[in-house]
Amino acid sequence: MQDAPAALPLHQQIAELLIREIASGRLVEGERLPPERDYAARLGTSVRTLRKALAELTEKGLLERVQGSGNYVRRNARAESVYSMFRLELPEGGGLPRAQLLDLARMQKPADLPEFGAASEASRIRRLRRLNDTIIAVEEIWLDGAVGTIDPEKLGDSLYLYYKTRLGFWITRAEDRVTVGAVPEWAPEAFTLRPGTITGYIERLSWAQGPAPVEFSRTWFDTARAHYVQRLI
């Protein structure tokens, strides 16, 4: 794993990866993690960085560190995650979400979008998504212009974290509609499916603290590389 500009610190990336591994069942209740030196080598990081990640999981109640024995997985459905609303996972479960910005523009809201926010303008964000190093999706996010302006230099993998730390609001709930749709014409060559291909499609409306949604997004995902997962706990 390598850190990138505007990305989460490396120890947080590892912590988020492990949170998603636990949620997906790839790491099960009571399982002992490999020795720290071996695990750090597997994850491509230092023992010091791994220990910072494990300490974060311990604070969240997802890990029990037994002196002289090792680190044991504990499930905690209330544990917070930066990616708690990111529903795409690798077919085998989990995977750390990553994003590559393709385009950012501010414009009038097109007539074909559902109603959201109070402004007539919105920021349109187009990104290529990965889980770990696997390309899985393209997405287009529309953020209502009344809630702030996005700085591409400070935009990281998690939009919701950016909203909270840079724009001063946070997403409290979202409504997803999952169907199928045609890959858009603007999808880059790096995406695994050609424009026009019918594939998995998600439309999402997201709310902050007010009664009206502030964001609308649509995601086209490769169903051979990722699954949409919603857990009821």
N, C-alpha and C positions, 0 to 999 in steps of 0.2 A: 504494500500500500504506500502511496505517495501523497503527501499533502499538496494542495493546489491553492492558488490565490482565491481568497474569499471562501475557502472551504472550512468545514469544522476542523478544530485541532485534531491531530492524528489520534490521540488517546480517546477523544469523543467518537471519532469514526469507528474505532474498534469497539467501543462500548455499544454504539448503536447497532453495529453488525451483530454482536452477541445478543442484544435484546431481541432482535428479529429472529435469530436462530432459536432462542428459547420460546418465543411466541409461536413459531412454526412447528415446534416439536422436534427439531433437529438436535437440540440439546434438551434432554428430559430431566424432570424432577429427580434429584438425588444423584445425578451423574457427576462423576468427578472429572474435572478438566485435566488435560495432560499437564505434566510438569511445566512450570512457567518458562524455562529456557527452551524447551521443545515447542511449546505453544507459540512463543514469540517468534521463533524461526519459521514456523508454519505460516504465521500471519505476516511475515516479512517486516517485523518491527523489533525494537529493542526490549529487553526485559523491563527496563525502567518505564517505558511507555505502556507496555502491557499491564504493569502493576497499577498505573494510574487509571487505566480502563477498568480493571477488576475492582479497584477501590470504589469507583463510581457505581458499578453494579451492586456492590455490597451495600452502599448507602441506599440504593433503590429497593433492597430486599430481594434481589435476584441471585444473590450469591452468598454462600456461607463459607468463610475462610477458617478452616480448622488447623490450628497450629500443629505442625509435624505430620499432617495427613494430606492436606491439599485444599482445593477450591471446589465446592459442591454447588450444583445448580439448584435454585429455589424459584418456583413460579410465584409471581405477584401480579395479578391482573390489573392492579392500580398503578403500577410503575409507569412513570411518564417517559415518553420517547419523542424525539424530534420528528420521527417519521411515523407516529402513531396513526395518521390518517392516510398514509401511502399504502394502498391495498394490493399493489402488484408484487408478486413473489416469483422466484425461480420455480420451475416445476417441482423440484425436490424440496422447496421451502426456503424462506429467508432471502438473503442477499442485501447488500448495502446499496441504497439508492444513490445514484450519481446523475448529474445533469450537465449538458453542454449547451450553452446559449447559442442559438442560431440567429435570432433576430429580436430586437426590442424597438418598438415604435409607439408613439402616442398619437391617437387618431379619434375621429368620430366613431361612435359605436355603430357597427353595421346593423341594418334593419332585421337581419335574420337571427340575431342573438335574443335570448330571453331577457326580460326586464331584470336589471340588477343595478343597485346604487342610485345616486342622485344626479350625477353629472352626465352631460351629453358625450363626454370624451372618456376614453379608457386607455390604459397601457396594455399593449398586446405583446405577449412574451411567447416566443416559439423556442422549444428546446428538444434536444435528443436525449433520451433517458437510457441509463444503464443500471443493471443490478450487478454489483462487483464490476467485472470488465465485459459483461455480456450486454450488447445493445438489445433493448426490448421494446422501445416505444418512441413515438414523437408526440409532443403535446403542445397545445396552444392555450394560453391563459390570458383572460381579460380581467384586469383589475380596474375598478371604478376610479375615475380620475379625481374624485373628491377626497379620496383617502390618502393621497400622496403621490410622489414622483419616484420612480425607481432609478437608482444609480447602478448601471451595469458593472462598474468596477467593484462594487461591494456586494453584488448578488452571488450567493453561494448555492449549494445543492438544494437546500431547503428554503423554499419560498416562505413557508409559514414562519420559520425562524427569522427570516429577513423582515417580514411584516412586524413581528413582535419587537425586534431589537432596533430596527431602523425607522419604522413608520409609526410605532406606538400603538398598534392594535394587534389582536390575535384572533385567529379563527377558532370559534367555539363549537361549530357543528357544520356538517356538510351533507348534502343529499346527492347520491349517485344514481344514475340510470345507465345500466350496462346492456348494450345491444351489440350490433355489428354495423360497420360503416366502411366506406371506401377511403383508403389512405390518401391524404391530400396531395395536391400537385407540388407543394413546397417541400415535401419530405426529402431530405438529402440522400445522396447516393449511399452514404454509410448505413442508412436504415436498411433492414433486412428484407423489406417488402417494397415492391414498386408502387408508384402512385396509381390509384384506381383499384388496387387489390382489396377485396373484402376481408376484413379482419375484426378482431375485438375492438369495441369502441365504448368509451365512458364519457358521459356528460355529467359535470358536477357543478352545483351551485353551493357557494360557501358563505356562511354568515360570520360576522364579528359580534360586537356587543349589541348592535341595533336590530330592529325587526326585519330589515330588508337585507338580502344578500349583497355582498360587496364584490364578489368574484364569480366569474363563470369560466369553466375550463372544459376542454375536450381532449381526449387522449386516444390514440390509435395504438394498440399493442399487438405484438406478434404472439399469437396463441401457442405457437410451438416453443416459445422461449420464456413466456411468463404466463402466470395465472392470476386472475382477480380473486382475492381471498378476503372474506369478511367473517371474523370470528365472533361468536356470541358467548360471552363468558358470564 
